[in-house]
Amino acid sequence: MKTPFANNNTSTDRGMYIAQGSHIYKASIDEQAIIWRRDIAGLGSSLIVANGMVYVYASQNESMVYALHVSTGREIWSTSVSPYLVEAGIQVSELMAMALIDTILYVLSFQGTITALNATTGILIATYEIPPLQQDIHLGAIELIIANSILYYSSQNNLYALELQNFRQRWRSTLQAPQNFLAHSLDHTSIYAIADLDPEGSYVYAFSAESGRQNWCSNLLPDPIFDAPVCTDDTLYCMGATTIYALNARSGEIQWEHFVGKTAGLKPCIENDMLYLCLAGTYQQESFAQENPLTEQSALLALDRHTGSLHWYRNLNLHATMFHVKQGIFYLYCSTTNKIYAFNGKDGSAQGWLNSPVNQSATNSEAFGFGSSLIVVP
């Protein structure tokens, strides 16, 4: 599941937005019913809700970006950013990520092309070229990090800062091989990056966003970490394959760690003093049947984000596809049942929610897509 975005929202934006497969839905939080649905062939994994619009991208015959009206799902504009391009059997024109910065919408393709569009009209502003993405890159690691007209991106063991206005490299930081950067995030004046040292584990680094100077490197964490750290209040939260780590953002020292079991690659949510997670199996499950690695089980849990202590957990007999926590409610979508569920963020008790399937007309002949995002705008 890609990171959900919701900023500069208006009252008409209120609702739940779901990108699943080739479908986009908006559901009413108050009436617990689907308001509208749009089908887009080749739909990408993420969506952005802002300024009365829902932004999505798709790659099939050509790579497209769409802006939909939040109230109706009606198309406001659509822009083709690339024709269908294939190299060595890979669609290199496929769009992989997007970011909305002020009035500019940026989209990134597999071949390393960044396209900047006017977010209101869809008109092309500029294009930029960076190195192509690695073929084995983890989908959760693909994010566009842009701030103050500077793009922060990585390629193998190099981390770059690129000034978009003049396309000048501001700095480059290089790790000693065989370490490679996997994902990074920006928080105020620091870049926090995950580096892989397969098969030993992962390191977390902090760099100055201004100069690229390395501020610190953590001890080796004995867990593969594919997703960018989540930072809040001077603490970094890193999700490994089986363990959650909290690091001091100023020094890199481990504050706590908590073995939770198999994580699902779903980015944690932070609200108030709680860190919310959704697992690919039961809480602290240590083994999975080889013949059925994607068991129809999952777990929801809440950890005290300051101490790492367990506040509550709830094992479920369904495979969670995506989730989002907002205003004390844990919303979860399951693709196998095609339903949305809600749980109380204080104790994990069931809240009910949408009784009927989200998509009641799903057939095997429907266009394929990669949508995998859920975002709640209160």
C-alpha positions as CSV (number, residue, x, y, z in Angstrom):
1,M,0.0,0.0,0.0
2,K,1.3,3.3,-0.9
3,T,1.5,6.2,1.4
4,P,-2.0,8.1,1.4
5,F,-2.0,11.9,0.9
6,A,-4.6,14.4,2.0
7,N,-3.8,18.1,2.3
8,N,-5.5,21.4,1.8
9,N,-8.8,19.7,2.1
10,T,-12.3,21.3,2.0
11,S,-15.5,20.2,3.5
12,T,-16.6,18.5,0.2
13,D,-13.5,16.3,0.4
14,R,-14.8,14.5,3.6
15,G,-15.1,10.8,3.1
16,M,-13.2,7.6,2.5
17,Y,-11.3,7.1,-0.7
18,I,-10.2,3.6,-1.9
19,A,-8.1,2.6,-4.9
20,Q,-8.4,-1.1,-5.4
21,G,-7.4,-2.9,-8.5
22,S,-8.8,-0.9,-11.4
23,H,-11.5,0.8,-9.3
24,I,-11.7,4.1,-7.3
25,Y,-14.4,4.6,-4.7
26,K,-15.6,7.3,-2.4
27,A,-17.6,6.2,0.6
28,S,-19.6,8.4,3.0
29,I,-18.3,8.2,6.6
30,D,-21.7,9.3,8.0
31,E,-24.0,7.2,5.9
32,Q,-21.5,4.3,5.5
33,A,-22.4,3.9,1.9
34,I,-20.6,4.2,-1.5
35,I,-21.0,7.6,-3.1
36,W,-19.4,7.0,-6.4
37,R,-17.1,4.7,-8.3
38,R,-14.8,5.1,-11.3
39,D,-13.0,2.3,-13.2
40,I,-9.6,3.1,-14.8
41,A,-7.7,0.4,-16.7
42,G,-4.1,0.1,-15.4
43,L,-4.8,2.2,-12.3
44,G,-1.7,2.9,-10.2
45,S,-1.3,2.1,-6.6
46,S,-1.7,5.4,-4.9
47,L,-4.0,8.5,-4.8
48,I,-3.9,12.0,-3.5
49,V,-6.9,14.0,-2.2
50,A,-6.6,17.7,-2.2
51,N,-8.2,21.0,-3.2
52,G,-11.5,19.3,-4.2
53,M,-9.8,16.8,-6.5
54,V,-8.7,13.1,-6.4
55,Y,-5.4,12.6,-8.3
56,V,-4.6,9.2,-9.7
57,Y,-2.4,7.7,-12.4
58,A,-2.6,4.7,-14.7
59,S,-0.4,2.9,-17.2
60,Q,-1.8,0.6,-19.8
61,N,-1.6,1.6,-23.5
62,E,-0.1,4.9,-22.4
63,S,0.7,6.5,-19.1
64,M,-2.1,8.9,-17.9
65,V,-2.7,11.2,-15.0
66,Y,-6.3,12.0,-13.9
67,A,-7.9,14.6,-11.7
68,L,-11.4,13.6,-10.5
69,H,-14.0,15.7,-8.7
70,V,-14.2,14.6,-5.1
71,S,-18.0,14.9,-4.9
72,T,-18.9,13.0,-8.1
73,G,-15.8,11.2,-9.4
74,R,-16.3,13.1,-12.7
75,E,-13.1,13.6,-14.7
76,I,-11.9,17.2,-14.4
77,W,-8.8,16.7,-16.6
78,S,-6.6,13.9,-17.9
79,T,-3.1,14.2,-19.3
80,S,-1.0,11.7,-21.3
81,V,2.5,11.9,-20.0
82,S,4.2,9.0,-21.9
83,P,3.4,6.6,-24.8
84,Y,3.6,2.8,-24.3
85,L,7.3,1.9,-24.1
86,V,8.7,-1.6,-23.5
87,E,12.4,-2.5,-23.1
88,A,13.5,-6.1,-22.4
89,G,9.9,-7.1,-21.7
90,I,9.4,-4.3,-19.1
91,Q,7.0,-1.4,-19.5
92,V,9.5,1.4,-18.7
93,S,6.9,4.1,-19.2
94,E,4.8,2.7,-16.3
95,L,4.1,5.4,-13.6
96,M,5.3,4.4,-10.1
97,A,4.7,7.4,-7.8
98,M,3.4,10.9,-7.5
99,A,3.6,13.9,-5.2
100,L,1.6,17.1,-4.9
101,I,3.7,20.1,-3.9
102,D,1.8,23.4,-3.7
103,T,0.2,23.7,-7.2
104,I,2.4,21.2,-9.0
105,L,1.7,17.5,-9.4
106,Y,4.8,15.4,-10.0
107,V,4.7,11.8,-11.4
108,L,7.6,9.4,-11.7
109,S,8.0,6.7,-14.3
110,F,10.0,3.4,-14.1
111,Q,12.5,4.8,-16.6
112,G,13.3,7.7,-14.3
113,T,11.3,10.5,-16.0
114,I,9.6,12.9,-13.6
115,T,6.8,14.9,-15.2
116,A,5.6,18.2,-13.5
117,L,1.9,19.1,-14.2
118,N,-0.2,22.1,-13.2
119,A,-2.4,20.5,-10.6
120,T,-5.4,22.6,-11.5
121,T,-5.4,22.2,-15.3
122,G,-3.1,19.2,-16.0
123,I,-1.0,21.3,-18.3
124,L,2.7,20.1,-18.7
125,I,5.2,22.4,-16.9
126,A,8.4,20.5,-17.2
127,T,10.1,17.0,-17.3
128,Y,13.2,15.8,-15.6
129,E,15.4,12.7,-16.0
130,I,17.0,10.7,-13.2
131,P,18.4,7.1,-13.3
132,P,15.9,4.4,-14.0
133,L,14.4,2.5,-11.0
134,Q,15.9,-0.8,-10.1
135,Q,14.0,-3.8,-11.4
136,D,13.8,-5.5,-8.0
137,I,12.8,-2.4,-6.1
138,H,10.2,-2.9,-3.4
139,L,7.0,-1.1,-4.3
140,G,6.6,0.4,-0.9
141,A,10.0,2.1,-1.3
142,I,9.0,4.2,-4.2
143,E,8.1,7.7,-3.1
144,L,8.8,11.2,-4.6
145,I,10.5,13.3,-2.0
146,I,10.4,17.0,-3.0
147,A,10.8,20.1,-0.8
148,N,11.7,23.7,-1.7
149,S,12.1,22.7,-5.3
150,I,14.7,20.1,-4.4
151,L,14.3,16.5,-5.3
152,Y,15.8,13.9,-3.0
153,Y,16.3,10.5,-4.7
154,S,18.6,7.4,-4.5
155,S,20.2,5.1,-7.0
156,Q,22.0,2.0,-5.7
157,N,24.4,3.2,-3.0
158,N,24.1,7.0,-3.9
159,L,21.7,9.5,-2.4
160,Y,21.2,12.8,-4.3
161,A,19.8,16.2,-3.9
162,L,18.8,17.8,-7.2
163,E,17.7,21.4,-7.7
164,L,14.7,21.2,-10.1
165,Q,14.7,24.8,-11.2
166,N,18.1,24.6,-12.9
167,F,18.5,20.8,-12.8
168,R,21.8,21.2,-10.9
169,Q,23.0,18.5,-8.4
170,R,23.3,20.1,-5.0
171,W,25.0,17.1,-3.3
172,R,25.6,13.4,-3.4
173,S,26.3,11.0,-0.5
174,T,27.7,7.6,-1.2
175,L,27.7,4.5,0.9
176,Q,30.4,1.9,0.9
177,A,29.4,-1.2,-1.2
178,P,27.6,-3.6,-0.9
179,Q,25.1,-1.4,0.9
180,N,22.3,0.1,-1.2
181,F,19.7,2.7,-0.4
182,L,16.2,1.3,-0.3
183,A,13.9,4.1,0.9
184,H,14.2,7.5,2.5
185,S,12.0,10.2,4.1
186,L,12.4,13.9,4.8
187,D,11.6,15.6,8.1
188,H,12.4,19.3,8.4
189,T,16.2,19.5,7.9
190,S,17.1,15.8,7.8
191,I,16.9,13.0,5.3
192,Y,16.4,9.6,7.0
193,A,17.4,6.7,4.7
194,I,17.3,2.9,4.9
195,A,20.3,1.0,3.6
196,D,20.3,-2.7,2.9
197,L,23.2,-5.0,3.9
198,D,21.8,-8.3,2.6
199,P,21.6,-10.8,4.3
200,E,22.8,-9.3,7.6
201,G,20.1,-6.7,8.0
202,S,19.6,-2.9,7.6
203,Y,21.1,0.4,8.7
204,V,19.4,3.7,9.2
205,Y,21.2,6.9,8.2
206,A,20.5,10.5,8.8
207,F,21.8,13.2,6.4
208,S,21.6,16.9,6.4
209,A,19.0,17.9,3.7
210,E,21.0,21.1,3.0
211,S,24.5,19.7,2.6
212,G,24.2,15.9,2.4
213,R,26.5,15.5,5.4
214,Q,26.0,12.3,7.3
215,N,24.8,13.0,10.8
216,W,24.7,9.5,12.1
217,C,24.4,5.8,11.3
218,S,22.4,3.4,13.5
219,N,23.6,0.0,14.7
220,L,22.8,-2.8,12.4
221,L,19.2,-3.8,12.7
222,P,18.9,-7.6,12.1
223,D,15.8,-7.3,9.9
224,P,15.2,-6.3,6.2
225,I,13.5,-2.9,6.1
226,F,12.0,-1.9,2.8
227,D,9.9,1.1,3.7
228,A,10.9,4.6,4.6
229,P,11.0,5.6,8.3
230,V,8.1,7.4,9.8
231,C,9.3,10.4,11.9
232,T,7.4,12.3,14.5
233,D,8.5,14.2,17.7
234,D,12.2,13.3,17.3
235,T,11.5,9.6,17.0
236,L,11.9,7.4,13.9
237,Y,9.7,4.3,13.5
238,C,11.1,1.6,11.2
239,M,9.1,-1.4,10.2
240,G,11.2,-4.5,9.7
241,A,10.0,-7.9,8.4
242,T,9.0,-9.0,11.9
243,T,10.0,-6.2,14.3
244,I,9.2,-2.5,14.8
245,Y,12.1,-0.3,15.8
246,A,12.0,3.2,17.4
247,L,15.1,5.3,17.0
248,N,16.1,8.6,18.4
249,A,16.0,11.0,15.4
250,R,18.9,13.1,16.7
251,S,21.4,10.3,17.5
252,G,20.1,7.1,15.9
253,E,20.1,5.2,19.2
254,I,17.4,2.5,19.5
255,Q,14.8,3.6,22.0
256,W,12.8,0.4,21.9
257,E,12.0,-2.6,19.6
258,H,8.9,-4.8,19.6
259,F,8.6,-8.2,17.8
260,V,5.2,-8.3,16.3
261,G,5.3,-11.1,13.7
262,K,5.2,-10.9,10.0
263,T,4.5,-7.4,8.9
264,A,2.4,-6.8,5.7
265,G,4.3,-3.9,4.2
266,L,1.4,-1.6,5.2
267,K,2.8,1.7,6.5
268,P,2.1,2.3,10.2
269,C,-0.3,5.1,11.3
270,I,0.4,7.4,14.2
271,E,-2.3,9.2,16.1
272,N,-1.9,10.8,19.5
273,D,0.3,8.4,21.6
274,M,-0.4,5.3,19.6
275,L,1.4,3.5,16.8
276,Y,-1.1,1.4,14.8
277,L,-0.1,-1.6,12.7
278,C,-1.6,-4.2,10.5
279,L,0.1,-7.6,10.2
280,A,0.1,-10.4,7.6
281,G,-0.8,-13.1,10.2
282,T,-1.6,-13.3,13.8
283,Y,0.2,-11.2,16.5
284,Q,3.7,-12.6,17.1
285,Q,3.2,-15.5,14.8
286,E,6.6,-17.0,14.1
287,S,6.0,-19.5,11.3
288,F,3.8,-19.8,8.2
289,A,2.9,-22.9,6.2
290,Q,5.1,-22.9,3.1
291,E,2.2,-24.1,0.9
292,N,0.1,-21.1,2.0
293,P,2.3,-18.1,2.8
294,L,-0.5,-15.6,2.3
295,T,-2.7,-17.0,5.1
296,E,-6.2,-15.6,5.4
297,Q,-5.3,-14.1,8.7
298,S,-4.2,-10.7,9.9
299,A,-3.8,-8.8,13.1
300,L,-4.4,-5.2,14.2
301,L,-2.5,-3.7,17.1
302,A,-1.7,-0.5,18.9
303,L,1.6,0.1,20.5
304,D,2.5,3.0,22.9
305,R,4.7,5.0,20.6
306,H,6.9,6.3,23.4
307,T,7.7,2.9,25.1
308,G,6.7,0.3,22.5
309,S,4.5,-1.5,25.0
310,L,1.4,-3.3,23.6
311,H,-1.8,-1.4,24.2
312,W,-4.1,-4.0,22.4
313,Y,-4.2,-6.4,19.6
314,R,-6.9,-8.2,17.6
315,N,-6.4,-11.3,15.4
316,L,-8.7,-11.5,12.4
317,N,-9.7,-14.4,10.1
318,L,-9.3,-12.3,6.9
319,H,-6.3,-11.0,4.9
320,A,-6.1,-7.3,5.3
321,T,-5.3,-5.4,2.1
322,M,-5.0,-1.8,3.4
323,F,-5.8,0.3,6.4
324,H,-5.9,3.9,7.7
325,V,-6.5,5.3,11.2
326,K,-8.3,8.6,11.6
327,Q,-9.9,10.2,14.7
328,G,-9.7,7.1,16.8
329,I,-11.2,4.7,14.2
330,F,-9.1,1.9,12.6
331,Y,-10.5,1.5,9.0
332,L,-9.5,-1.7,7.2
333,Y,-10.3,-3.0,3.7
334,C,-10.2,-6.7,2.7
335,S,-10.0,-7.5,-1.0
336,T,-11.1,-11.1,-0.6
337,T,-14.4,-10.1,1.0
338,N,-14.5,-6.7,-0.8
339,K,-15.6,-5.1,2.5
340,I,-14.6,-2.2,4.7
341,Y,-14.4,-2.8,8.4
342,A,-14.0,-0.4,11.3
343,F,-12.5,-0.9,14.8
344,N,-12.2,1.3,17.9
345,G,-8.7,2.6,18.1
346,K,-8.8,2.6,21.9
347,D,-9.4,-1.1,22.4
348,G,-9.8,-2.8,19.0
349,S,-13.5,-3.5,19.4
350,A,-15.5,-3.9,16.3
351,Q,-17.4,-0.9,15.0
352,G,-19.2,-2.5,12.1
353,W,-19.2,-0.3,9.0
354,L,-20.0,-1.2,5.4
355,N,-22.1,-4.3,5.4
356,S,-22.4,-4.8,1.6
357,P,-19.3,-5.5,-0.6
358,V,-17.6,-2.4,-2.0
359,N,-17.6,-3.8,-5.6
360,Q,-20.7,-5.8,-6.2
361,S,-20.1,-6.3,-9.9
362,A,-16.6,-7.6,-9.9
363,T,-15.8,-10.1,-12.7
364,N,-12.7,-11.8,-14.0
365,S,-13.0,-9.9,-17.2
366,E,-12.6,-6.4,-15.7
367,A,-9.5,-4.4,-16.6
368,F,-6.5,-5.1,-14.5
369,G,-5.1,-2.4,-12.1
370,F,-2.7,-2.0,-9.2
371,G,-4.8,0.3,-6.9
372,S,-3.9,-0.3,-3.2
373,S,-4.7,2.8,-1.2
374,L,-7.2,3.8,1.5
375,I,-7.4,7.3,2.9
376,V,-9.9,8.9,5.2
377,V,-10.6,12.6,5.1
378,P,-12.5,13.6,8.3
